[in-house]
Amino acid sequence: MNLLGIDLNQPATYKDIWEWVSVSVPNLIVIIIMGALFVGALLLPFPKGKDES
């Protein structure tokens, strides 16, 4: 049963970022998503409560 439609029983492909850094593609996707969530958490405003005057 293959729900994803891709074969996960093979080695991951690696990308060379710099000469001395190579990252697997699945890890690179996770890093990009985590970075986007971090930037979104910094830029989105906090919800404001009711003012008690």
N, C-alpha and C positions, 0 to 999 in steps of 0.2 A: 504494500500500500504506500503510494508516494503522493502525499497531499500537496507538497510544494511544487511538484512538476520538474524538479531538478535532482540530479544524482548527488547525494551527499557522501557517498562512499569513495571519494577520491581526494587527493591532497589539494589544499587551497592554493590559489595562485598568489604570488607575491609581487608587489610593486616596489621599485626602488625610489624612495623619496629623495634622498641624497645619496652620495656614493657609499656611505657607511650605514644607512638606515633602510631596511626593507621591512614592509608591513604587509600582512596578508589582507586581501580584499575584504573579507568579513570583519576583521578588526578595524580596518579603515572606515568602513560604514558605521560601525558602532562609535568610533571616535568622532566622526562628523556629526552624528545625531546628538551625542552628549554635548558637543560644543554648541550646537544650535539651541539645545535646551538651556544651557548655561547663559548664553547671550539673551535668549528670550526671558529668562528669569531676571536678568539685570535690567532689561529695558521695559518690561511690562509693569504698569503701576500696581501698587498694593490696593486691595479693596478697602474702601473707606467705610467706617462704621457710622452710626447715627450720632449727630452732635447733641450732647446733653447740655442745654443752656439754662 
